[in-house]
Amino acid sequence: MPQQTGPEVGAGAARGDFDRLTFHAMGTQCQVLFRTPSFKVREQFRRAVVAWVTAFEANYSRFRPDSLVSRINAMAGRDWVETDGELDSILKLCDWFTWRTGGVFDASTLPFVRLWDYQSDHPMIPGGEQIRRALELVGWSKVQRRPGGIFLPHTGMGIDLGGIGKEYAVDRVFEQSRQWAIEDIAVDFGRDLRVRGEPPEGGEWRVGLEHPLDPQRCSGGVAVRDRAVATSGGYLRSFTAGGKSYSHILDPRTGWPVDNGCQSVSVIAPTCTEAGVLSTTAFVLGREKGLPLLEQAIHVEGCVWSGGELFETRGLRRYWIDP
């Protein structure tokens, strides 16, 4: 099995009437493998995907100072900001997943992210008082919304769509492909992916899952069709300070990086947004609470690496491929 997570597993090089579109956006490598009915449709779809993702990132990335999200954060404690239909849809999903996860998913955690700047050359551990003040600014229930508008009532508040934006983008590109009568497709944005139809060689899409203790090899894989797969793991991005390694995934209930023995969580779900949110939520909860969360979700399966062992939902084996 190829040593990579994503739709390239089992798909080989694009051939025949399949095409592979690869580009960089949203801080990650994006790839779309698809079959089109004609050269004209292929070129139209390629241009449409890149244009849509470029606009999406420009509008909703907190790293873009002129984005709508940055404008919302800059107006925290000052005034309402008008939102567009796309952002309203994302915020509604934030409402749903905040409720669904009991607050473990929370898009208002930017005050924590600012404290834990793991991308810094010299990351620092925040003090207890800093964490306490940030906690007062975090909580989706504090965010005020109305149709076409949002208001962050306290200076220093901020929203960060990093926990849902990339997965949402996968789903949007995936659904837009239907406009071009594309039935065989895999959309993979930084290891978060969704597939439909068949790969070039036929059958199911084979997706490798990285081993969190040795990311250069696969711990196994899954064979899926018309499903999404997402993985969350502390091994993907971390920083070291004071001789200790800290995960980039923060627990919105405490403001601290997750440290519960969990190494990674992979989830199969109907949509990439659901797979991504549930994988991160299960990672934050840890094996004892995270695995039951996945068991209870409808049409969802998954596995949790914790303490060097693999734990699975009851139905995962029907998708599983041994390494």
ABEGO torsion letter per residue (X at the ends): XBBBBEAABGAEBBBEABBBBBBBBGGBBBBBBBBBABAAAAAAAAAAAAAAAAAAAAAABAABAABAAAAAAAABGABBBBBBAAAAAAAAAAAAAAAAAGGABBAAAAAAAAABBAABABBBBBBAAAAAAAAAABEAAABBBBBGBBBBABBGBBBBAAAAAAAAAAAAAAAAAAAAGBABBBBBBGGBBBBBEBBAAEEBBBBBBBBAABAABBAEBBBBBGBBBBBBBAAABBBBBGGBBBBABBBAAAGBBBBAGBABBBBBBABAAAAAAAAAAAAAAEAAAAAAAAAABBGBBBBBBBGGBBBBBAAAAAABBBX
